[in-house]
Amino acid sequence: MSETDEATLSVADIRILKQVIEVVSKRGAINADELSTIGPVYDRVSAWLHVVDPPQEQEDEQTNSEGETDA
């Protein structure tokens, strides 16, 4: 593996990191004094994922509305 391969992240990687934050917060693994640091990062990651990888429901709705034609 080259250094370039090791330094890349995919959307799937970021999605997994978001899920890790969700799981550890549900399990109480984040201390109260860490929440002010973790929360804003989680919000930015969520917003970024929403832009680069929108939820499937929205994509389906856009595809359906774009595919409709007036007859």
Protein Blocks (a to p, Z undefined) as FASTA:
>chain_A
ZZklmmpccfklmmmmmmmmmmmmmnopacfklmmmmmmmmmmmmmmmmmmmccfklmmm
mmmmmmpccZZ
